[in-house]
C-alpha cells in the first residue's frame, strides 16, 4: 500500500513519517536549512502485511504542484492537522485535491497533540469532522499523535498495517505504466527513475518506452518497495534502472511516463468529466486558461465546456486542449489549478484521449462520452458498439484504456464481435451489426441493379458511402472480401454486384442496338463508322448514341478502341488473332505496325489506334516501334478461335492511359472492360 501525506506547512508531516519509519524524507540541503519540505520525500515501513510506502509532500502553498505529483497514485491518505493550529488553508486545499483524485480511504493524524489539552483536541477534531463531510474521507478516523512523546505512534502504525491488509491489490493484468517523479544517475548503474506503477507489471529485461519523448529503453534492474526485485507490480513504488541509447537522467523528468511500448501515443486534446470546486468565484467559460496536473505531469491547458459554462460547485463534460502532448490513459484523474498557481479550480476523469476538434458537443458526441464514462473498460466497449458509428478500433481502444493483450482478447470474446483487420487497425462491430451491415450491402446492390440494369455494378467507394456502419476504406475492402467469400456478392475489377445480376438494356435501347450491330459487322468491321456517323444514320442525338455504345461496351458486346471508334467484341478477338499471326511470322516475335496494318488491310491511323488499345490492355508489349504478343493476356477478350483455350476472368487492365475516361454512374471510369465471362451478343 502506498500512503501519501497531506496537510498544511509545519503541521509535522515529515516528522510523523520519520517517527513511523525512522527515515528522514527531507534529503535536500535547502530542506535541512529551512526546516520545510520543498520536494517529494519517500520512506518505507516493513510489516506483516507487506512493505508500506510513504510519499511525503510539501505543505507550503508554493509547492502544491509538487504535492499533486506525489498524491497521484496513492492508495491511502494520511491527512495531518496540527492540534495547536487546527484546520489551515493548505489543509483545505490538500483535502480538496485528495477528493478530486478520488481518494476514499484515509486517516487523520491530529499532530502535536502534546501541545493541546483535551478540550482543544476535541474542538479541532470537531472542526476536522465538519471539513470531511461530503468528501471521500468523510467519517475517517481521527487519531491524536505526538512525535516528541511518541503518543499513539504505535497505534498509528497498527492502523496503517491493518488498512494495508484490507487494501485489495491493484490488478496487474493491464499494460505497464509508471508515473515518473524522480530521475537520477547512480554510480555504477546509470540512469534510475522512480515512481508509482499505475497499472500492469514490469520485469527485468523488458523493453519499455519513455513517453511522451518516445525514447526506447530496457529495464536492467528493479527495486520494488525499496527491495531488489525481478518485477514490479501495479500499486508499488518502483525504481527502474534503465539502459538505452539516449537514456540519461536529463532525458527523463518528472511528469514522464515509462510504459509498455504499445501504449506510447501522447495526446494534446482530451475529453473529460469535470467538477468545479464550490470555492471558485465565477463560472468557467470557453477557452478558460489553467494548469493541468495528471499523474506527476503539469502542463498548460485551455478548458472548453461542451454543455455551456460550468458554475461553481457544478460539473459537466469538457474538452482540454493542452500546450503539449502528455502520456496518460482513459480513466486517469486530473486536477486543474489557475495559471498563477494560487488556487485549485476543480478536477475530474479523462474519458477520450482522441476527441474531435469540431462538433465536439453534439448529442451524438455526448452519448459517446456517456458510454466512455462507464466504470469498466468492458462496459465502455459494449456501449460504444451500440452507438454511431457502431465501430470500435480495437487496438486504439485497448491502448487508450491501458489494457493488456489478454484484456483486449477478453473484450472481443465476451462481447460477441466481428473484427476486420486492415492497414494496421482492427475494427470491431457487434455480430448483430455485422448481419445488418451485410443485409444493407445486399439491399443497396439490389436497388442499384434495379435502377441501372445496363451497368455491371456499383463502384466500391460509392457503395462504402451507402453502407452502415461506414467503414474506413481499408476495412471496407476486407469486409467485401469476406462477403464475397460467403457468396453474397461478386467483385469484378472496380465493380460490385449481386451474384445473379446480368447486364441488360431496356427494350428501347435493345431495339436500337439490333439496328446498330450490323453496321459494325461484315466488311466494315475493321473500319466501323464513327459515333457521330452512327447517330446520323439512325437519327439519334450523338450523346444518346454514345451513351448506348458505352452501355454495350460495359456488357462486353463492343469495345471502345479509340475515342470515336467502337468495335464488336468478335472483331476485337479477330484482330488479336491477326496480331498473333504477325508475331508468329516476325523474327523473334517482334512485329511492326505496318505488318499489322497490311494483315488487316486497313489504314495506318486505325492500325495504330488498335495497337495502342492492345498496349493499354497488356495484349501486346511495346518496345520502340516494335511489338510482341503477351501470351498471358491473349484470352483477355475471350478465347481465340484459332488458338482455343478457356476464357479467364478479367484481372485489372490498365485504363489510366487511353480513351474511356468519362465518368460512368457506379464509379468506374472505363467502358472497355470485358466482362468476366465474355459473350458475343452480336450473333
Secondary structure as the mmCIF struct_conf table of DSSP 4:
data_model
#
loop_
_struct_conf.conf_type_id
_struct_conf.id
_struct_conf.beg_label_comp_id
_struct_conf.beg_label_asym_id
_struct_conf.beg_label_seq_id
_struct_conf.end_label_comp_id
_struct_conf.end_label_asym_id
_struct_conf.end_label_seq_id
STRN STRN1 UNK A 2 UNK A 6
TURN_TY1_P TURN_TY1_P1 UNK A 9 UNK A 10
BEND BEND1 UNK A 11 UNK A 12
HELX_RH_AL_P HELX_RH_AL_P1 UNK A 13 UNK A 21
BEND BEND2 UNK A 22 UNK A 22
BEND BEND3 UNK A 28 UNK A 28
HELX_RH_AL_P HELX_RH_AL_P2 UNK A 29 UNK A 34
TURN_TY1_P TURN_TY1_P2 UNK A 35 UNK A 35
BEND BEND4 UNK A 36 UNK A 36
BEND BEND5 UNK A 39 UNK A 39
STRN STRN2 UNK A 41 UNK A 47
TURN_TY1_P TURN_TY1_P3 UNK A 48 UNK A 49
STRN STRN3 UNK A 50 UNK A 56
BEND BEND6 UNK A 60 UNK A 60
HELX_RH_3T_P HELX_RH_3T_P1 UNK A 61 UNK A 63
HELX_RH_AL_P HELX_RH_AL_P3 UNK A 64 UNK A 71
TURN_TY1_P TURN_TY1_P4 UNK A 72 UNK A 73
BEND BEND7 UNK A 75 UNK A 75
STRN STRN4 UNK A 76 UNK A 82
TURN_TY1_P TURN_TY1_P5 UNK A 83 UNK A 85
BEND BEND8 UNK A 87 UNK A 87
HELX_RH_AL_P HELX_RH_AL_P4 UNK A 89 UNK A 100
TURN_TY1_P TURN_TY1_P6 UNK A 101 UNK A 102
STRN STRN5 UNK A 106 UNK A 111
HELX_RH_3T_P HELX_RH_3T_P2 UNK A 113 UNK A 115
BEND BEND9 UNK A 116 UNK A 116
HELX_RH_AL_P HELX_RH_AL_P5 UNK A 118 UNK A 132
TURN_TY1_P TURN_TY1_P7 UNK A 133 UNK A 134
BEND BEND10 UNK A 135 UNK A 135
TURN_TY1_P TURN_TY1_P8 UNK A 136 UNK A 139
STRN STRN6 UNK A 142 UNK A 144
TURN_TY1_P TURN_TY1_P9 UNK A 147 UNK A 149
TURN_TY1_P TURN_TY1_P10 UNK A 151 UNK A 152
HELX_RH_AL_P HELX_RH_AL_P6 UNK A 153 UNK A 165
TURN_TY1_P TURN_TY1_P11 UNK A 166 UNK A 166
BEND BEND11 UNK A 167 UNK A 167
HELX_LH_PP_P HELX_LH_PP_P1 UNK A 168 UNK A 171
BEND BEND12 UNK A 174 UNK A 174
STRN STRN7 UNK A 177 UNK A 186
TURN_TY1_P TURN_TY1_P12 UNK A 187 UNK A 189
STRN STRN8 UNK A 190 UNK A 199
BEND BEND13 UNK A 200 UNK A 200
STRN STRN9 UNK A 201 UNK A 203
TURN_TY1_P TURN_TY1_P13 UNK A 204 UNK A 205
STRN STRN10 UNK A 207 UNK A 211
TURN_TY1_P TURN_TY1_P14 UNK A 212 UNK A 214
STRN STRN11 UNK A 215 UNK A 224
TURN_TY1_P TURN_TY1_P15 UNK A 225 UNK A 226
STRN STRN12 UNK A 227 UNK A 229
BEND BEND14 UNK A 230 UNK A 230
STRN STRN13 UNK A 231 UNK A 233
TURN_TY1_P TURN_TY1_P16 UNK A 234 UNK A 235
STRN STRN14 UNK A 237 UNK A 243
TURN_TY1_P TURN_TY1_P17 UNK A 245 UNK A 246
TURN_TY1_P TURN_TY1_P18 UNK A 249 UNK A 251
TURN_TY1_P TURN_TY1_P19 UNK A 254 UNK A 255
STRN STRN15 UNK A 257 UNK A 259
HELX_RH_3T_P HELX_RH_3T_P3 UNK A 261 UNK A 263
STRN STRN16 UNK A 267 UNK A 276
TURN_TY1_P TURN_TY1_P20 UNK A 278 UNK A 279
BEND BEND15 UNK A 281 UNK A 282
STRN STRN17 UNK A 284 UNK A 284
TURN_TY1_P TURN_TY1_P21 UNK A 286 UNK A 287
STRN STRN18 UNK A 288 UNK A 294
TURN_TY1_P TURN_TY1_P22 UNK A 295 UNK A 296
STRN STRN19 UNK A 297 UNK A 305
BEND BEND16 UNK A 306 UNK A 308
HELX_LH_PP_P HELX_LH_PP_P2 UNK A 309 UNK A 309
STRN STRN20 UNK A 310 UNK A 310
HELX_LH_PP_P HELX_LH_PP_P3 UNK A 311 UNK A 311
TURN_TY1_P TURN_TY1_P23 UNK A 312 UNK A 313
STRN STRN21 UNK A 315 UNK A 326
TURN_TY1_P TURN_TY1_P24 UNK A 330 UNK A 331
STRN STRN22 UNK A 333 UNK A 337
TURN_TY1_P TURN_TY1_P25 UNK A 339 UNK A 340
BEND BEND17 UNK A 341 UNK A 342
STRN STRN23 UNK A 344 UNK A 352
BEND BEND18 UNK A 353 UNK A 354
BEND BEND19 UNK A 357 UNK A 359
TURN_TY1_P TURN_TY1_P26 UNK A 360 UNK A 361
BEND BEND20 UNK A 362 UNK A 362
HELX_RH_AL_P HELX_RH_AL_P7 UNK A 363 UNK A 372
TURN_TY1_P TURN_TY1_P27 UNK A 373 UNK A 373
BEND BEND21 UNK A 374 UNK A 376
HELX_RH_AL_P HELX_RH_AL_P8 UNK A 377 UNK A 385
TURN_TY1_P TURN_TY1_P28 UNK A 386 UNK A 386
BEND BEND22 UNK A 387 UNK A 387
TURN_TY1_P TURN_TY1_P29 UNK A 388 UNK A 389
STRN STRN24 UNK A 392 UNK A 393
HELX_RH_AL_P HELX_RH_AL_P9 UNK A 394 UNK A 400
TURN_TY1_P TURN_TY1_P30 UNK A 401 UNK A 402
HELX_RH_AL_P HELX_RH_AL_P10 UNK A 405 UNK A 415
TURN_TY1_P TURN_TY1_P31 UNK A 416 UNK A 416
STRN STRN25 UNK A 417 UNK A 422
TURN_TY1_P TURN_TY1_P32 UNK A 423 UNK A 424
STRN STRN26 UNK A 425 UNK A 430
HELX_RH_AL_P HELX_RH_AL_P11 UNK A 431 UNK A 451
TURN_TY1_P TURN_TY1_P33 UNK A 453 UNK A 454
BEND BEND23 UNK A 455 UNK A 456
STRN STRN27 UNK A 458 UNK A 459
HELX_RH_AL_P HELX_RH_AL_P12 UNK A 460 UNK A 466
BEND BEND24 UNK A 467 UNK A 469
HELX_RH_AL_P HELX_RH_AL_P13 UNK A 473 UNK A 485
TURN_TY1_P TURN_TY1_P34 UNK A 486 UNK A 487
BEND BEND25 UNK A 488 UNK A 488
STRN STRN28 UNK A 490 UNK A 492
TURN_TY1_P TURN_TY1_P35 UNK A 493 UNK A 494
STRN STRN29 UNK A 495 UNK A 497
TURN_TY1_P TURN_TY1_P36 UNK A 499 UNK A 500
HELX_RH_AL_P HELX_RH_AL_P14 UNK A 507 UNK A 519
TURN_TY1_P TURN_TY1_P37 UNK A 520 UNK A 520
BEND BEND26 UNK A 521 UNK A 521
HELX_RH_3T_P HELX_RH_3T_P4 UNK A 522 UNK A 524
TURN_TY1_P TURN_TY1_P38 UNK A 525 UNK A 526
BEND BEND27 UNK A 527 UNK A 527
HELX_LH_PP_P HELX_LH_PP_P4 UNK A 528 UNK A 530
HELX_RH_AL_P HELX_RH_AL_P15 UNK A 531 UNK A 537
TURN_TY1_P TURN_TY1_P39 UNK A 538 UNK A 539
HELX_RH_AL_P HELX_RH_AL_P16 UNK A 542 UNK A 554
TURN_TY1_P TURN_TY1_P40 UNK A 555 UNK A 556
BEND BEND28 UNK A 557 UNK A 557
STRN STRN30 UNK A 558 UNK A 562
TURN_TY1_P TURN_TY1_P41 UNK A 563 UNK A 564
STRN STRN31 UNK A 565 UNK A 568
HELX_RH_AL_P HELX_RH_AL_P17 UNK A 569 UNK A 585
BEND BEND29 UNK A 586 UNK A 586
HELX_RH_3T_P HELX_RH_3T_P5 UNK A 587 UNK A 589
STRN STRN32 UNK A 591 UNK A 592
HELX_RH_AL_P HELX_RH_AL_P18 UNK A 593 UNK A 600
TURN_TY1_P TURN_TY1_P42 UNK A 601 UNK A 601
HELX_RH_AL_P HELX_RH_AL_P19 UNK A 604 UNK A 617
TURN_TY1_P TURN_TY1_P43 UNK A 618 UNK A 618
BEND BEND30 UNK A 619 UNK A 619
STRN STRN33 UNK A 620 UNK A 623
TURN_TY1_P TURN_TY1_P44 UNK A 624 UNK A 625
STRN STRN34 UNK A 626 UNK A 629
HELX_RH_3T_P HELX_RH_3T_P6 UNK A 631 UNK A 633
TURN_TY1_P TURN_TY1_P45 UNK A 634 UNK A 637
BEND BEND31 UNK A 638 UNK A 638
STRN STRN35 UNK A 640 UNK A 640
TURN_TY1_P TURN_TY1_P46 UNK A 641 UNK A 643
STRN STRN36 UNK A 644 UNK A 644
BEND BEND32 UNK A 656 UNK A 659
BEND BEND33 UNK A 662 UNK A 662
STRN STRN37 UNK A 664 UNK A 664
TURN_TY1_P TURN_TY1_P47 UNK A 665 UNK A 667
STRN STRN38 UNK A 668 UNK A 668
BEND BEND34 UNK A 671 UNK A 671
HELX_LH_PP_P HELX_LH_PP_P5 UNK A 673 UNK A 675
TURN_TY1_P TURN_TY1_P48 UNK A 676 UNK A 677
TURN_TY1_P TURN_TY1_P49 UNK A 681 UNK A 682
#
